[in-house]
Structures are given as C-alpha cells and as structure tokens.
Amino acid sequence: MVAAVKQGLVEGVLCALGAGLFWGLVFVAPRMLPDYPPTMLAFGRYLAFGAIALPLAWRDRARLASLTRADWRMAFELALSGNILYYLCLASAIQLADAPLPTLIIGTLPVVIALLGNARDATLPWSRLLPPLALIAAGIALVNRQELARLAPGAGRDYGLGLAFALAALVCWTWYPLRNAHWLKRNTRLGSGTWATAQGLATLPLALAGLVGVLLVAPPSGFALPLGPRPFAYLGLMFAMGLCASWLGTLLWNRASRVLPAALAGQLIVFETLAAFTYAFLWRGEWPAASAFAGLALMLAGVAAAVWAVRRHTRA
C-alpha cells in the first residue's frame, strides 16, 4: 500500500512538472508575436488544439463513444473557461500591461488553488498544508521582485485594463483545475488521453466561432488578414502551443489530477510559474537577479515540503 502511494506521488509530480513546462510556453507567445492581437493568439492556439484532436479522436473513437452527455457538457464548460476565456484574458493582460504583472497575478495560483481545494476536500490538515504554501508564496514574491521593477510608472489606462484582464484570467484558471480534478475523480472510467482529446474536440467549434465572429464583426484594425504579417511564424507557434501546451499539457495534468490530492496538485501549478519565468528570461536574454534565484529555491523547497507532507499524512 505504501509503495503504491509512493509510486502515485512520484508519477503525479512528474506529470505536473511536464504540464507546467508545456504551459509555461503560453506566457512568452504574446511577446514573440507582439503584432498579433490577443484574439488571434487565443483562437489560433485553440483551433490548432482542435485540429490536432481530430486524428487523435479517430484513433480513440471507441472510448470517446462511451462519453455521456454530461461528460461532453463538462468538456465544453472546461474548454470555454480554462481554454478560450483564460487565454483571451491572459494574452490581453500581457500585451496591455507587459509580462511582469500578469505573471505575478497568475503566479498566485498554486496558493489560491491549494487553499480552495483543501477547503473543499479537506485532504490535508491545515497545519501540514500551510508551511509549504508559505514557502511557495515567499518564493513567488521574491521571483516577482525583479519583474515588478520593470513596470513603467504611470502606465495609465492600459495598465489598469491589463490588471483587470489578469484577475479575470486568475478566476478562469482557478476554476478549471479544481473542476477538472473533481470530474476526473468522480468518473474514473475517463482516461487521461481520452479526456484531453474530448476537451480538444469541444474547444474546436468554440475557437472557430470566436475567430469567425471577430473577423466578420470586428476585424483587427490594420491587421493583414487572415494570418497577419508573419504567417509562418504564427502558424508554427500556434500548432506548437496546440500540441504541447494544450493537448500534452492537458493529458499530463489530467493524470496528475487523478492520482494527487487536490491540495498538492494545486501547489504543483507552481511549475507553470517557474517555466514561464525561465522562458521569459531566455527570450529576453537576461539573467535573473539574486532574489529571483532565491525565490526559485524557496518554491522548489515548498514543492518538496508539500510532497513530504502528503507522504507523511498517507502513512499516518
């Protein structure tokens, strides 16, 4: 029994790490394509996700046929909130307020989700949950210290609007993993890959309708339709995010959500924050400050402490 719990923890942590590494890509994409409006980035990414899901769905058609109407309704809910709305808000926030502020706000996710998940499921005593969360929160604060210094004073309306979009993204991405984990644990018959593909299929019509609506009703001013000024870079990045950040990231997170307690899984979203900062520094060609390295160490220590707390609790 103990060996099975240990194996599940190791597998879950590794899956969460892989998901975080893939999800971190979405934070640098708006900076790589600054001349593309957020609608083109969000709908393009999820059109690619849906297109990638089509051949996977054909291969997995027997399992997909077993999904109930309630499963498909949940897949559409998750696709709308955790995919379309979340990335629309995030990309808008990054382009309006630059990367530091949205990254800081989204960086609070490990703490917010762990607190809400444990309040709902009570999987860990608060005395064991709060110390790792305190380490992660302190690490997030230190890492963001360098990023906040980049904010221009008096950024005005764009900054305030970017803040609003970042908070909306936080709400969407808090709801998604909690709801997704709850559904998977209630419906153990759903395979992680099958559920990821189902979400891709659910995302496809939403992204297609959104993109057609934007192009017909309110096309971006001065934007070279349909693929913008750098079509090959745009298509390549959209399909990379559709495959890695959307399908593979969702598959890995589904598996982590199935085998880990909600309180621990929530903390492991910190891997997304760590990856986002790493990719941002690489893209800018900068070295993190000493405070950022200290923050990284604290976040990793918090993750280790959280895993240890879960192992200790399951042995008790």
N, C-alpha and C positions, 0 to 999 in steps of 0.2 A: 504493500500500500504506500509506504513512504517512498519507495523507489519510483512508483508511478506518479506520485505528486511531484517529486523532484524532476522527473522527465517532462511532465507537463509544464512546469515552471520554465525550464530551460527552453523548450520548444516555443512557448508563448513569448518569452522575452526576445528570442531570436526573430520570431515573426514580427513582433512590434518594432524591433530595430530595423528590419528590412523595409517595413511600411514607412517608417519615419524617414529613412534615407531616400525613398522614392518621393514621398510627399514634400520633402524639402525643396524639390525642384520647382514647385509651383510658385515659390516666393521670388525666384530670380527671373522667371519667364517674363513678367511685365517690364523688368529692367532691360532684358535682352531685346525686347520689341517695344520700345517706348513710343513708337509712332503708330501703334495699333491700339484702338480704343478697347476698354475692358470688355465690351460686348463681343467683339471679335475674338478676344482671347478666351473668354469663358465658353461661348457657344462653339468655337472652333475646337477647343480641347474636348468637349463632350460629344461633339459629332464624331471626332476621331475615336473616342471611347466606344460609342455605339457601333461604329463601323468595324472596330476590332472585335466587338462582342458577337457580331453576326456569324462569322465562320465558327467561332467557339460554341455558339448556341446550336449550330447544326450538328457539331460533334457531340454535344451534350444534350441533344433533343429529348432523349428518353427521360432523363432526370428533370429537365425543365417542364416536361408534360405533366409531371406529378405535382407541380406547384398549384396551390389552391388560389381562389380569387382573393382571399385575404393576403396571401403571400405577395401577389402581384400588386395589390393596393399598397402594401407596405414598401415594396420595391420602388413604386412611383413616389411615395412620400419621401423616402430616403434620397432618391435621385433629385427631387426638387430642392430639398433643404440642404443636404450635405454636398451636393454637386453644383447645381445651377446657381442657386441663390448665394451659397457660400463663396464660390469663386468669383461671381459677379461683384460681390461686396469687397472681397479681398483685393482683386485686381484694381477696382476703383480706388480703394484706400491707398494702395501702393503708388498709383500714378498721381493721386491728388496730394498726398502727404509724404511721399517718398517711403522707402522701406522701413526705416527705424521705428516709427510709431506703430504701424500695423503689426510689425514683428513683435514689438513689446506687448501689445494687447493680446495677440494670438498666443504669445508665449505664456500667458497665464493659464492656458487650457489645462495643463497637467494638474494644477492645483484645483481649478474650478470643477473639472470632471471627477477627480478623485473624491472631493468633498461631497458632490451631489450623488455620485454613485454609491458611496458608503452610507450616506444618509438614507438612500432608498433601500439598499440591500443589506446593510449592517454586516458586511463580510469580515471586517477587521475592527477590533477595539480601537477607539479614538486615540488611546494612549500609545498605540503602536503605529497608527497612521500619521499622526501629526508631526513627529520628528523628521521622517523622510520628506514630508511635504515642506517643512521649514527649510531644509537644506536645498530643495529644488527651487523654492521661492527666492531664497537668498542668491542662488546661482543665477537665476533669471535676471534679478536686479543688477548683479554685477556685470553680466554679459551686456545688458542693455545700456549700461552707463556710457560705454563708448558710442553706441548707436544714437543715444539721445543727444549727445554733444554735436551730432551732425545736423540736428534740426535747425532750420533757419528761424531766427526770432521774428515775430510779427508776420507769420506766414499767411494770416488773413483767412478769407472765406474758404479757400481750397483746403487749408489745414483743418478747419472745423468740419468741413464736409467729409474729409478723409477720416477724421476721428469717428464720425457717425457711421460711416461705412465699415470701419474696423470693428466697432462694437456690434454692428449687425452681423458681421462675419463670425464674431465670437459666439453669438447666440446660436447661429446656424450650426457651427461646428461643435458646440457643446451638446446640442440636442441629438445630432447624428450618431456619435459613437455610443451614447447611452441607449438610445432607442434600438440601434442595430444590435448591440450586445444582448439586450433584453429579448429581442425577437429570436436571435440565434439560440439562446439558451432555452427558450420555450419550445423551439422547433428544431430539435437535434437531428432530425432527418435531413435538414438542409446542408449540403456540402459547401465548404468554403468557396470552391471554384464555381460551383453552380450558382450560388447566391451572388457572387461578384458578376458573373455573366448576366444574371437576371437584372441586376441594377444597371448594367450597361445597356441592355435592351430597353429598360424603362427610361433611361436618360436620352436615348436617341430621338424619339419624337419630340420630347421637350426642348432639346437643343435645336432641332431642325425648325420647329415652330418659332422659337425665340429668334433665331437668326433670320428667317424669312420675314418675321414681323419687323425686326429692326431695319432690314434693308429696304422693305417696302414702305414702312410708315415713317421712320426717322433715320435715314441713312446718314452715317457719319460725315460731317462736313469736311470737304477737301480730301476725302479718303478714296484711293483708287480702287474701285470695286472690280472684281469680287474678292481678290486675295491681297490687296494692298501693295505697297511699294516693294516689298521683299517676299514674293510668293513662295520661293523655295525654302527660305529660312522659316517662314510662317508655317508652311505645311509640315516641314521636318520637326519643328518644335511641338506642334500640336499633336502629331502622331507619337512623338516620344513621350509627351505627357499623358496621352490617352492610354498608351500601353503600360508605361512604368508607374506613373503617379496614380492613374485611375484603376486599371484592371489589376495589375500586380499588387499595387498598394492595398486595394480593397480586399483582394484574396488573402494577403498576409494578415491584414487587420482582422478579417473575419475569423481566421484561425486563432489569433491571439485572443480575441474577444470570447471565443468559445471555451478556451482552456484556462483563462486567467480570471481571478475575481475582478469585479468592476473597479474597485478602489485601486488595485495595482495597475490594471490596464490603463486607467485614466492617467496615472503618473507617467506611464511609458510613452505617452504622446510627446513627452519632452524630447524624444529622439527626433521628432519632426523639427522642433525648435533648434536643436543642435545642428541638424543638417542644413536648415535654412541659413543660419549664421555662417556656417562653413562655406557654403556655396556662394553666399554674398561676398565674403571676404576674398574668395578665389576670383570671382568675377571682377571685383574692383582692384585686384592685385595689391591688397593691403594685408599687413599682419595685424592680428588682434592685439589690443593693449593688454598689459599685465592683468588688469581687472577682469578682462574677458576670459583669460586663461584660468584665473581663479574661479570665476563663475562656472566655467566648464567643469572644473574639478568638483565643485560643490554639487552640480546637477548630477554628475555621474555617481558621486557618493550618495546622493539621495536615492537614485535608482537602486544602487546596491543595498542600501538600508531598507528600501521598500521590499525587495525580493527576500531579504533575510527575514523581515517581519512576517511575510506571508508564510515562509517555510516554518518559522517558529510557531506561528499560530496553528498551522495544519498539523503539527506534531503534538500540540497540546491536547 
